[in-house]
Amino acid sequence: MRSVFAAVAGLFLGGVLLIAFSPAWDLADAMLRERLFLASFNAIVLGWVLGLLLLKWSGSRPLLPFGFGMLASLLFGGPILMGLGFAMFGVSLRPMGSLDKFMRPMGILGHLALPVAMLLPANEAARVFAGPTALQPGPGLGLQVSEQTPDVLFVVVDTLRADAILNPNVPTPHMDALREQGTWAPYAVTPANQTLPSHLSLFMGLDILKIGQRGNLSRWPTARQLEVDWKGRSLANRMGDLGYRTAAVTSNPLLAKVPDYKEGNPYQSFRDGFQTWAPLQYAEDWRIYLQWMQTQTLLGVSLPDRYLGSILGKVLNPTARRNFREHFGEGALTTDQSVKYLQELQQSPEPYYFCAQYFDPHTPYIAPPPFAGTIARPELAPDGFDSSYQSDFEMRVQMRNDLRGGASIESQKAIGDFQERLYWEEVAYFDAELGRLLEAVEQSGRPTFLVLTADHGEGFGRHGNVEHGDSLYDEELFVPMILFGSGVPQAQLAGAVDMIDATRTILARVGANADYVDGRDLLAPGAAPNEPQLSVRIGEVCLRSNGWKLTMQMRYAGEPLLGDPDESIENQEKAQKVQVEQGNYRLVPRHLYFLKSDPQESQDLLTAAQDGSNAEAAKELARLESQMRELLNQDYYPELPGRELSDKEKAKLEALGYVH
């Protein structure tokens, strides 16, 4: 045991010296807690292995494993520390009683440092910075400017449900004022229930079937495909053609960058047409710490990155903390950057098109003071939980696992209800930030046309869907639609409204070219409602028409088993490859609802339609399925190239909850 403690002592002392001298450490945050933990962990694991191996060889002289430990620990610490390691190894070859007495307490200290490190406070602050610091020159097309030429402010909110801003329990005074003075719809239907396809459809002004995407993990259209086949051009490009200066601030990390599928065949990018595209980016010290571990510790070098990184990630930087570090107070950061660019844009007489994309109220639900605790009061939390960010994450994980394990939806209601309260606090927080953004616009005195919408909703356990991406129920598909500005009437829109109507309406308002743009101008008198309305996700499509809604499982030849009602969860997760015999895709009805009498989608009429016990439902099932097949004839999904996700992309999607 003396050899084991001596080896631990040598490794731990070497690790402490590495921390003190900080070789290869270039972070503003010292992360002493994390490095002390790693120094102790490295010493304990390798010390026991080294000590036991050298037990017989060193005999009664524990100085030898001490020297080996020092040398091994400092091997990657640079010339000075490496020299010290060799010196200690040389000393260890001779018996030295005084050092022998030093090693046992140092070995004990190496073991105790592990729990001590965990008691130290973790740094919760992430360093955040924006993209370009200055606007790029405008196109200089000489737009004829008049007092009626409006600036355009497009506010796109991530995960904002339509009903959240109509709830009297949620304070949203700024959105209330926009609705009261402008034109609005109780809800608009989004074409997909995940970020990437919804935003791409919105920014391009193309129906989701022309985009071809199904979800954040699915295939992605190239810019050339959309241009050649659909004459697709982004909203920002069309505004630039008219002479508008274009800029955007976005806080969703999935929108920051779209990698090339292969050289010469780039995906359609969200930044297309923006003279300035400023995504919030995060300098996450944790990743640099892992790199330091992999080069400065023997354990980091000897173990595969995925094993040691996984251990340290779960212990020191779990998903809950990582999400907190990146997203706490994110709305204020988005507003700060947006106001900076707006003030710069307002210095020139030419009109601007500015898009402010907010990540709140997307998970994690961690509204800052003074909003935290106002709606999700601690005494309302389910047993075993509270309103902390750790508890927010644990609630979602438990609810998802329980529902997948066969638990009833009712059994998860307490957690879902409290999660929705946490979400409402984030909605209230976003509304306050919207107020700051509107103030920057109003102070300029310039005519401005504002459109506010969202990309998708959120589930909270209703119908078994915890967040979003898991179903095509309306809680995931209904988003706000608000139009405001000079010349915009005070009115509530009647009839079906689509999310991408926002794109067509902006172009119509400024007189831009709207050729090959789908949707309708919501301000045009007598415009016909959009029906039927189709929405998609990976493995499913749904169609609403004349008060009815049909959801069907859809699978193309060679596609994985996703959403197939005839397959077990285990088989779905294995994503086995199949070949569809009839046609190039297979449609299987899953749900049928009559929304006029059942807006909560609680009475599934599919069985009654299929067995003939409900004649009207049977008739509507046949009609909707026929309409769906007709629409799917223009589905672009089979034309899209396959998509390879990098490890970094997969990690980001998993952190955001999209890879379960």
N, C-alpha and C positions, 0 to 999 in steps of 0.2 A: 504493500500500500504506500510505502514511502516513495517508491518509484513513480506511482501514479500521481501522488500529490506533487512530486517534484516536476513531473512533466506538465501538469496543469499550471503550476507556478510559473514555469518558464514561458509557456504559451500565453498566459494571462499578462505577465509582466511585459512581454513583447507587444501584445495587443494594446496595452495602456500606453506604451511608448509610441506606437503608431498613431493612437488618438492624439497624444500630446503634440507630436510633430506634424500630424495631418498631411502626410505625403499624398499627392494626387487629389487633394480635397479642394474643390473650387466653388463650394456652395456658400451662399450667404447664411444659410441656416446651418449651424454646427452639427445638429442632430446628435448631440452627445448621448441621449437616451438610446438611440438606435445603435450607435457604434459601441457603447459600453455593453449592450446586450450581445452584440456580435462578438466582441472580444472575449466575453465570458463563455458564450456558446461554443465558439471555436476552441477555446482552451479545454472545456469540459469534454467535448466529443473526441477531439484528437488527443487530449491528455490521457484519457483512459486507454485509448488504443495504443498510443506510444508507450505509456507507462507499463502496461501489461506485456508488451512485446519485449521491452528492455529489462523486465523484472529479473530474469536469470542472468542476463548478460552483465548488468551493472552491479549485481550482487548487493552489497550493503552500501554502495556509494550512489545515492540518489542524485549527485551532481551531474552525472552523465545524462540522464533523461531531462534534467533541467537545462543543460546546455543544448541538447537536441531541440527542446521546446523553444528556447530563445532563437536558435538559428532558423528553425522552421517558420516561426511567427514573423521574423523580420526579413525573410528571404525576398519579399516583394516590397520592402519599404524604402528602397533607394540606397545609394552607396554608403551614406553615413550610418544608417541604422543597420545595414547589412554587415558593415564592418564591426559594429558593436555586437551583433549576433555571433560573428566568428570569434570575437574576443571572449565572449562568455562561454562559447563552446570550448575554447582552449583552456580557460580556467577550470571548466568542469572535468577535465582529464586528470586533475590533481585533487586529492582529498583536501577539503577545506571545511573544518568543523563549524566555523562561524556562519558560513553561508548555509550549512545544513540546517541550522536552527531557524534560518530566515524562510526556508521553503515551505514548511508546514502551514504557517499562518498565511503565506501568499497563496498556497493551494486552496486553503479554506476560503480566502477572500475571492478567489476566482469562481468558486461555486456560489458564494453568496451574492456576487455581483449580478447574477442573472435575475433573481427576484427583485433586487434593489433597482435595477434598470427599469423593470416594469412598473415600479411605483413612481418613477419620475414622470412629470407631465409631458404628454405628446404635443408636438407642435401641430396646431390645426390650421395654420394659415398657409395658403398657397400664393405664390407670386403670380399675378396675372398681368398680361400686357396685351395691347391690341395689335392690329396689323399695321399697315402703312401709317406713317405719322403725318402725311400731307396729301391733299387731294392732287390727283393727276390733272394735267391740262384737259379742258373740254374739247369736244370735236370741232367747235368753231363753225357750225353750220349756219349761223346767223338767223336764229329763230326770231320771228317778229314778236317783240315783247310789247304787251299792253297791260293795262290795269286788270284785265280779265284773265290774263295768262296765269294760271295757278301753279304754285309749287305742288308737288305730290308727295305726301307722306304715307307710306305703306307700312303698317304695323302688323307683323305676323307673330302670333303668340303660340308657343309650343304647348300642346296638351291642355288647351283651354276649352272646357265643355260649354256648350251654349247655355245650359240651365244654371251654371255657376254664377253668371253675371245677372241673372234674373231672380236670384234667391235673396229674399229680404234679410236673411241672417248673415249675408256676406256684404260688408260695406265696400261698394264700388262706386263712389260718387262721380268719378271722372267718366267712366263708361256710361253711367246713368245719364249724365249731362249730354254726352254725345248722342245717345239714343233719343233723348227728349227733344233735341234740337236738329236731328238729322233723320236719315232714312235707315231703317234697320229691319232685320228679319228675326223672328224668334229663334230660328236656327237655319244654318246652311248645311248641306250634306257634303262631307269630304269624300274624295274618291278612294281613299285608302286609310288604313288605321295605323300607319307608321310614318315616320318623319320624311325619309328620302323620297318615296314615290309621291307623297302629297305635295311636298315643296317643289319637286320637279314639274309636276302637272301645273301647279300654280304659277311658277316663274315662266313656264313656256306657254301657258294658256292653251294646253292641249288636253283632250279627254284622256283618262287614265289608260284606255285600251290603245291609244296611239303612243303613249309613253312606254307601255309594255311592262313596266315594273310591277311587282307584287308586294315587296317589303324591303326592309333595310338589307336583307341578306340575298336578295334575288338578283337576277340579271339586270344589266344596266344599258340603256341605249347610248349609242355614240352620237356625237354632235352631227356628224355627216349623215347618219341614217335619218335623223329627224329633219334635217334640212332638205335632203333629197326627196324623201318619201312624203313628208307632210308640209314642206316649206316652213318648217318650224324655226322661229327666231324668238329669242327671249324677250320678255317685257322690257328689260333694261336696254337691250339693243334697239328695240322699237322706239323707246323714249329718246335714246341717243340720236337716232335718225332724225328726230324732230328738233334736235338742238338742245335737249335737256342735258344738264350735267347729272351724272348718276353716281351714287355712292350707297354703301350698305355696311351696317354693323350687324354681325350675327354672333350669337353666344352658344348655339348648339354645336358641339365639337364635330358632329357628323357632317356638317355643312362646310367645315373649314377647308377641306381639300378633297378633291376627287382624283384618285390616282389613274394613270393610264392603264388600260387593259393590256395593251401591247404598243410598241412603238408605231406611230402613225395611225393609231386607232383609239383616240382618247374618248373617254366617257363624256357625255354632256355635263358641263360644269355649271354649278349654281352661280358662279361669279361671272358667267358669260355676259358681256355688255356693260358691266359696272366699271367705270373708270377708277373707282376706289372700292376695294373689297377688304373690309377690316374685321376679320373674325377674332374674337377673344381667344387667346392662346394661354396655356398654362405651363409655367416652368415648374414641373413637378419634381421636387428634390428627391422623392423616393426612388425614382428610376436611376438617378445619378448615384444614389447611395448603393443601389444594387450593383452598378458598374464598379464602384469602389470595392465592394465586397468581393467581386469576382477577380479582381487584380491584386488586392492588398492582403488577402487572408488565404491561408493554405486550404481551409475548408471550402472557400469560394472557388479556388482553382481545382480542387480535387473532386468536388461534387458537380454533377450537371446542373446548369442554371435553373432548370425548371423545378428541380427538387428543393434546393436550398431557397430559391426565390419564393417558392410556394409556401414553405414553412415560415419564413420571415414575414411574408405578406399577410398570412393569416394571423400571426401573433402580433406584429408591430403595426401593420398598415392594412387592416381588413377593408373590405369593400365599403362598409359604412363610413369609415373615417376617410377613405380616399374620395368618395363622393362628396362628403362634407367639405373637405379641403378645396375641392374644385368648384362647388356650386353654392356655398353659403354666401348670401349677399350678392348673388350674380346679377340680379335685376338692376341694382344700383350701378354696377360696373358697366352694364349695357347702356344705361341712360347716360352715364358720364361720358362714354365714348361717343354716343350719338349726339349729345349736345355739342361736343367739341366740333364734330364735323358739320353739324347744322349751322353753327355760328360762322364757320369758314365759308360754307356755301352761301350764306346770307350776305356776305360781303360783296357779292357780284350781282348785277342786275338780272342776269339770265336765270330762268327758272331751273329748279332742280327736282330730281326724282330721288327720294331717299327711302331706303328700306331699313327699318329697325326690327330685327328678329330677336325676340326674347325667349330664353329657355324656361323661365318660370311660367307656369307652375308645374313643370315636369318634375318627376322624382329626382332626388330625394325631397320630401316635403319638410323643408327646414326654414320657414320664414324667420327673418331676424326680428329683434325688438323694433318697435313696440307691438308688432303683430303676433309674435309667438305667445301662445297661451291665452289669447283673447277668445278664440272659438273652440280650439281643442284644449279645454281646461284640464289640468292634471287629474281632477277628480272624476272625469268622464272616461279616462283611459281604461281599456280592458284589463282584467286581472293579469298581473305579471308584466305589464307594460307601462310606459309613461310617454311623455311628449319629447324625449330626447332624440337626437339623430340616430343613435344606436338602436333605440327602440323602434323608430320608424322603419329602419331597414329590417329588423328582426320580425316585425309584424308582417311585412310583405312576404318575406321568405317563408314564414310559417303558414300564412294563408295559402300561398301557392302550393307548398308541399302537401298541406292537408287536402286541398281540393283535388290535386292530382292523385292523392292516395285514396280518394273515394269519399271524403267527408262531404256532408251536405252543405249547400250554399247557406242555409239558415244558420248552421253552426258557426259560420264565419262572419255573421252579420255585425257582431259587436266590433270586431277588428276593422271590417270594411267601413262601418259608420265613422269610427274614430279616424281612420286614414282620410276619409273625405273631409273631416273637420280640419285636419292638418293641411290638406289641399286648399280648403277655403281660405285659410290664413295666407297661403302663398298667392291666391288670387287677389286678396285684398292688398297684399304687398305689391303685386304687379300694378294694380290700379294706381297706387300712390306714385310708382315710378312713371307710369303713363302721364300722370299729372305734371311731373317735372318736365317730361318731354314736350307736352303740349304748351307748357309755359314758355319754353324756349322758342316754340313756333309762334305763339301769340305775341311775344315781345318784339318780333321782327316787323309786325304790321303788314306782312306780305300776304296776298291771297293764297290760300292753301286748301287743297282737296285731300281729305284723309280717308283712308280705308283701313278697317281693322277686321282681321279674321284670324283663324287658327288652322293648324294642320290636322288635328284629330282630337278625340276626347280621352276619357279614362274610365276604367271599369269599377274599381273598389269592390270586387267580389260579386257584383251583380252578374247573373248568368254564368258565374264561374270564372269570369275574366278579371284578373287582379289589377293589372295596369292597362296596357294597350298592346295590340298586336295579336291577341289571342282569339278574337271573335269579330263578327260583323254586326253585333247588336248596336242599337242607336246610341248608347252611352259612349261608344267609341267613335261614332261617325257624325254626331251633331256638334257643330262649332258656331261661334258667333259670326255675324255679318253686320257691320256698322259703316255707314257712309256719312261724311260730315264735311261741311265747307260752304263757301258762298255759292248760292244758286242751288243748293241741295235742299229739297223740300222736307218738311217735317211729316214723315209718313212711316207706316209699318207695311212692309212688303207682304203681299198675299201670294199664295201659291208656292210651288217648289223652287227652292234656291240652291244652287250649287256653289261650292267653294270657289271654283275657277271663274264664276261670274265676276268676281272681284277684278280679275285681269282684264276681261273684256270691258268692264265699266270704266276702269282707269283710262284705257286707250280711247274710248268714246268721249270721255270727259275732256281730254286734251286735244282731240282731233287727230290722233295718231293713226297710222295704218293698222287696221285690225283684220286684214285679209289672213285667212288660214288660222284664225283664232277661234276656239270653241267657246261655249258659254253664251250668255246674253248680257246686254246692257241693262242693268237693274234700274237705271234712271230713265230709260226710254219709255214713253207712255204706251200702254197697251202691249207691252212685250209679253209673249206667251211664256207660261211657266215651263221649266225644264222637266219633261217626263218622256220616257222613263229615266230613272236615276240609277246608275250602276256603281257599285263600290267593290273593291277587291282586297284580298290579302293572300298570302301564300297558301294555296290549296283550296281557296273558297272564293265565290263571287256571290253578290246579292243584287237583286233588282227590286226597286219599288215603283209602283205604277197604280194610279187610281185608288189609292188608299190601301193597297196590298203590298206585301213584301215577301219575296221568295229568296231563300239562301240555299246555294247548292255547292256541294263539293266538286272541285274541278281538278283534273289531273291530265297533263299532257303525256304522250308516249315517252317513256324513259325517265319521267319525273319521280321523285321520292314519294313515298306514301305519307302525305301530310293532310290531315283533316278528313280522312276517309272514315265514315261512321262504321264501316264493316271491319275496321282494323282495331286491334287492341292498342293501348298507349305504348306498350313495349315495342310492338312492331312499327308504329309510327316513328318512335324515337330512333329506331335502327335505320330508318330512311332507306329501306330496301328498294332496289330498282325494279320497275315493272314495265311491261309493255301493254299498251291499251289496244285491244283488238279492233274495236269498232271506231273508225274515224281517227283523227289525230288527238282527240281529247275525250275524256269521260266525264259526264255530268251526273251527279247523284243528288236528288233533292234531300235537304236536311231539315229545313224549317219553313213554315208558311204562316204568316200572321196577317190579320185584318187590322191595320193600324188605326183606323177610324174609331173602332170600339175597343181596341186593345193596344194603346200606345206604349205600354210597358213591355210588350212582347212576352206575355205570360201564358197565353193560350195558343199552343201550337196546333194548327188545324191540318197539318200535313197528313197524319194518319186518316183523319176523316175524309180528306180529299182523295186519298189513294184507295180507300175501301168503298168509296161511293156513298158513305152515309151523310155527307154534306155536299149536295149537288153544286151549290154556288162555289164552294172552295175547290171542287174538282175542276170546274170550268176555269176558274182563275189560275189554278196550277198549270193547266194546259196552255193558257194564254201567256202567262209569264215565262214559262219555259220556252215557248216559241219565240218570244221577244228576245230572251237572253241568247238563244242560239243565233239569232239574226245579228245581234250586236257583236257577238264573239267572232263573227266572220272577219271583222277588222282588227282582231286582237293582234298586237305587234309582238307579244311575248316570244313566240317561236322564232322570230327574226333576230332576236338579240343575241349577242355573243355571250358565252359563258363568263362567269366572273370568279376570279381567284382573290380571296381575302388574305391579306398579310396577317402575320401574328399580331402586329400592333392594332390593325383594324378589328380583329376578333376580340382582342383584349378591351378595346374601347366599347365595342358593342355589348360585350358581357358586362362591363361596368355600368352601362346604361340600362341593363336589364333585358336586352334583346336576345341573348343566347342563354337559354335555360337548361 
